[in-house]
Amino acid sequence: MTAKPTMLEAVKIQARAVIPIVKALEKELGAERAHALVRDAIANDNAERQLRRTQSLNTHPGEDGENQRFPVESEIVENTQTTLSINMVSCQFAEYFRSIGEPAIGALLTCGVDFATQAALRPDWDFTRTQTLMNGAPYCDFRWRLKGG
């Protein structure tokens, strides 16, 4: 029986297929249009898959233990019944894509899914993130706030 690849290994496999496709699309459509198409396709597919797998919608973002599956280190800034603020201080996805000189494509494959996924899973929560390690920031700033809370 073969071991299931880690999330990082799976993303590296995905990257080997997607990077040449994105590069070809960039030549044909320009980087901005190519990235928008790829980002939306991957984000919407991920959101739909997550929605099919979820047991319940609108749970507090800290309750699902989702971060434990990812190769990241995070610090909780605030955690109340109506808010969750996390600074992600280390991310192996960002380290990998930056090491191969492809942080923009790495953002499409990893960071780019967050907004669509959160909108699908937590429609009663506002989700924001203004910076990412992938794009060179010192940390990713994940913030959730219950609407009307």
C-alpha angles and dihedrals in degrees: 000000000000120000116246110250117253117251090257092051090049091052091049089053090048090049092055089059100037102044095066090046092051091047090053091047090049090057092049102037107017125257097275096053093040092051092047092053095046094042093051094045094050095041095049092046091049092048091051092049092048091048091054091050099046122103096204139006129232097026118158106274091236094056101069098062087222094149090063090071094055127079093242142111118221140184121210110230098177133359120179134142090271103031142044123184120183131177110205103211101178131029126176090200090060092044091052098046093044090050091056092043095247108109092138092057090041088057090054092053099042119010093035094068096060101083096047092044094049092047090053098043099036110029091160092056130077112224124196137173121173102178141024139199086230089065094045102268119140090244142353112255109214113185130179127181126179108241110251089009 
